């Protein structure tokens, strides 16, 4: 099997194992066994279990960021009065993208929402990186809509991203389908109220 194909296979198998059992309950032997290879071959691709885990997290992070970028692009091109992008649609697009990512990723979404290795500074940074990327991009969209400076828009964007993460974490619960539609209304309504009182 070509190296790139083997690496992709190992990432997929490790993703399934980490999502199902958590980092601490998966050994490199488990990944090697699932792939039908020896542990030395696995170590040719990933120098350690944490390296393998971080690569899996990076793949999931890239999928999340891509979903949000697609949602923001749709919100920016949504029909409206033609004058500007509607802030409620922007916040809704972010929440919808997080929820769609969680549905598509299934149990692997837990690697970005409920990682069991968050005390490790490197893991924490990598797990939070896609959320921070989303917040930075959302802040750029929110600045002209709200009149906030970049620093304040970033605080608001991080809050919206946190709300989106919470909504996405509910995907596997029965209330998720109905409740996640309330989240953007709450977030944008609160933001509009705050801006109106300035």
KOLKE-233178 format. One line per 8 residues: number of its first residue (from 1); their letters; for each residue x, y, z negated of C-alpha. Coordinates in steps of 0.25 Angstrom, whole numbers, plus 5000, padded with zeros to 4 digits. Layout:
! residues N
NUM) a) X/Y/Z  ...;
This chain:
! residues 198
1) xxxxxxxx) 5000/5000/5000  5006/5014/5004  5011/5022/4992  5000/5033/4993  4989/5023/4994  4994/5015/4982  4995/5028/4974  4981/5032/4977;
9) xxxxxxxx) 4976/5018/4973  4984/5018/4960  4977/5032/4957  4964/5027/4960  4965/5015/4951  4971/5023/4940  4960/5033/4941  4950/5022/4939;
17) xxxxxxxx) 4958/5016/4927  4960/5029/4920  4946/5034/4922  4940/5021/4917  4950/5018/4905  4957/5031/4902  4972/5034/4903  4976/5027/4890;
25) xxxxxxxx) 4969/5014/4894  4975/5012/4908  4989/5007/4909  4998/5007/4922  4996/4992/4922  4981/4994/4923  4983/5003/4936  4994/4994/4942;
33) xxxxxxxx) 4985/4982/4939  4973/4989/4946  4981/4992/4958  4987/4978/4959  5001/4983/4958  5013/4982/4948  5015/4993/4938  5029/4997/4944;
41) xxxxxxxx) 5022/5000/4957  5012/5009/4949  5023/5016/4943  5029/5019/4957  5017/5028/4959  5015/5034/4945  5026/5035/4935  5017/5034/4923;
49) xxxxxxxx) 5002/5032/4919  5001/5046/4916  5006/5050/4930  4996/5040/4936  4985/5047/4927  4989/5061/4931  4988/5057/4946  4974/5051/4944;
57) xxxxxxxx) 4970/5064/4937  4976/5073/4948  4968/5065/4958  4955/5067/4950  4959/5082/4948  4961/5084/4963  4947/5078/4966  4940/5087/4956;
65) xxxxxxxx) 4947/5099/4961  4943/5096/4975  4929/5094/4971  4928/5107/4964  4935/5114/4976  4925/5108/4985  4913/5113/4976  4919/5127/4975;
73) xxxxxxxx) 4920/5128/4990  4906/5123/4992  4901/5134/4981  4909/5144/4989  4902/5141/5002  4888/5139/4996  4877/5147/5002  4873/5159/4994;
81) xxxxxxxx) 4871/5174/4996  4884/5174/5004  4890/5185/4994  4897/5176/4985  4899/5162/4979  4889/5159/4968  4896/5157/4954  4885/5146/4950;
89) xxxxxxxx) 4888/5138/4963  4903/5139/4960  4902/5134/4946  4892/5123/4950  4901/5119/4961  4912/5116/4951  4903/5109/4942  4898/5101/4953;
97) xxxxxxxx) 4912/5098/4958  4916/5093/4945  4903/5084/4944  4905/5079/4958  4920/5075/4955  4916/5068/4942  4905/5060/4950  4915/5056/4961;
105) xxxxxxxx) 4927/5053/4952  4918/5045/4942  4926/5040/4930  4939/5046/4936  4933/5060/4933  4936/5057/4918  4951/5059/4921  4948/5074/4923;
113) xxxxxxxx) 4937/5075/4913  4940/5066/4902  4955/5062/4903  4959/5054/4891  4974/5059/4892  4971/5074/4890  4981/5075/4879  4992/5073/4888;
121) xxxxxxxx) 4996/5087/4893  4999/5083/4907  4986/5075/4909  4978/5086/4903  4985/5096/4913  4982/5087/4925  4967/5084/4920  4964/5099/4918;
129) xxxxxxxx) 4972/5103/4931  4960/5101/4941  4950/5108/4931  4960/5120/4930  4961/5120/4946  4946/5120/4947  4945/5131/4936  4955/5140/4943;
137) xxxxxxxx) 4948/5138/4957  4934/5141/4950  4940/5153/4944  4944/5159/4957  4930/5157/4962  4924/5163/4949  4932/5175/4949  4925/5183/4960;
145) xxxxxxxx) 4911/5177/4956  4913/5182/4941  4922/5194/4942  4931/5187/4931  4946/5188/4932  4953/5175/4935  4956/5172/4920  4942/5173/4916;
153) xxxxxxxx) 4937/5166/4929  4946/5155/4925  4941/5153/4911  4927/5153/4917  4931/5143/4928  4938/5134/4917  4925/5134/4909  4917/5130/4922;
161) xxxxxxxx) 4927/5119/4925  4925/5114/4911  4910/5114/4912  4911/5107/4926  4920/5096/4919  4910/5094/4908  4899/5092/4919  4908/5083/4927;
169) xxxxxxxx) 4910/5075/4914  4895/5072/4913  4895/5066/4927  4894/5052/4921  4883/5055/4911  4868/5055/4915  4866/5070/4913  4877/5074/4922;
177) xxxxxxxx) 4869/5076/4935  4859/5085/4929  4867/5092/4919  4879/5096/4928  4870/5106/4936  4868/5114/4923  4883/5116/4921  4886/5126/4932;
185) xxxxxxxx) 4873/5134/4928  4878/5135/4914  4892/5139/4918  4888/5149/4928  4877/5155/4920  4886/5157/4908  4897/5163/4917  4886/5173/4923;
193) xxxxxx) 4881/5176/4909  4895/5179/4905  4898/5188/4917  4885/5195/4915  4889/5199/4901  4902/5205/4905;
